[in-house]
């Protein structure tokens, strides 16, 4: 059976830095956390913009601003097709100061683009970012 789903990615930019979140994935492995941008699946019938706004609120406990669609991607994983939309987003200074992460997230950092490979292990994400101006 073939399956297609849509994901949204929120790349939050502040000056020349970008917000990365450190999420717990599995405590049975040596490094149980991964660094990532905001990421969420779009629910059936939900608009991608709404899913992105909801994900920012759920993961950061603040409202954010969707500035523009930065790029899209498509990935086949067996019979599953993932279609994604990456949004460039921003936060006000007040929102930055009031970030509260959910329990499954350890921390967050503002990271320069040149340092993404030091944080982000997912090679698909790094490849998607190649050549993008952000």
N, C-alpha and C positions, 0 to 999 in steps of 0.2 A: 504494500500500500504506500502510495506517495503522500508526503506531508509537506506543507509549506507554512512557514510562520514568519512574522515580521518582528525585528528587534530595533530598538532605538538606542543610540549612544549619545551621551551628553558630554561634550568637550568644553569644560568651563575655563575660560581664559581671563586672566588678570594681568594686564601689561604684557610682559614677555614670559609669563609663567602659566601653567595649566594645573588644574586640580586633579590629583590622583588619589584614589581611595584604596586603603589596604583592607581587603576582605578575607575573612576566614573561609577556607574551603574544606579542609580535612585535617584533623589532629593526628591521624595515623601516618602522616608523611613528615619528613624532616623539616620542611618549611611549609607550615600549614596555611600561610597567607599568600595572596596574590595582589599585585597592584593593578588597578584598572580605572577607566573612566566610569562615569555613571552609565549603567547598562540595564535595559529592561525589555521584556517581551510585550508586544502590543496585544491586548486582549481582543477577542473576536468582537467586531463592531465598534471598536474604539479608534478614534483618529490618532495617528502617530504623534501629532503635536500635543494632544491631551495626554498621551502616554508619557511623553518626555517631561511635561510639566509635573505630572503625578510622581514620576520617578525622582525628580529633583526634590520634591517635597518629602517623599517617603525616606529618601536616603540622607538628606541634609537637614531636614526640618525647617527649611526656608523656601520662599518662592524664588524662582530664578527667572531670567529673561532668555527666551530663545531668540537669538540674533539672526540666524540663518541656517539653512541646510548647507553643510560643508561638503559632504560627499555621500554616495550610496555604495553599498556593496552587496554581493551575492555569493553564497557559498553552498556547495553541495556536500552533504555528509551522509553517504549511503543513499537511502531513499528520501532523505529529508533535505529540503531546500530552505535555507535561511536567507531572507532578504532584509537588508539593514539600511537605516537612515542615520547618519551622523550629523548631529546639530552642534553648531558653535553657540555657546551660551555664556551668560555672564551673571554676576551677582553684584548687588550694591555693597558698599562698605558695611552697612548695618547687617546685611544678610551674612557676609563673611564672618562677622564677629559672633553670630548666633548659630553657627553650624552645630548640630547635634547629630551624631551618627547612631544608627541602630546597633544593637548588640553584636551582630555578626561582623561588624567592621571594627578594626583595631585603631586606625588612625587615618589621617589625610595629610598630604603635603602639596605645596605649590612647587612645581618642577619646571625647569627650563626644557624646551623642546629637545635640545641636544642631549639631555640626560634621560630621555624616554627609554633607551635600551638598557639603562642601568636598573630601571624599575619594571618595565613591562616585558614579561616573558613571552606573551602570545605573539608569535611571529606573523600571524595573519593581521593583527592590529597594526604592528609596526610597518608591514608592507602596505597596508591601506593608507597609512599616513605619509608614505614616501611621495614627494612631489607636491604635497598639499601645502598651500601657503599658511593656512590657519591664521 
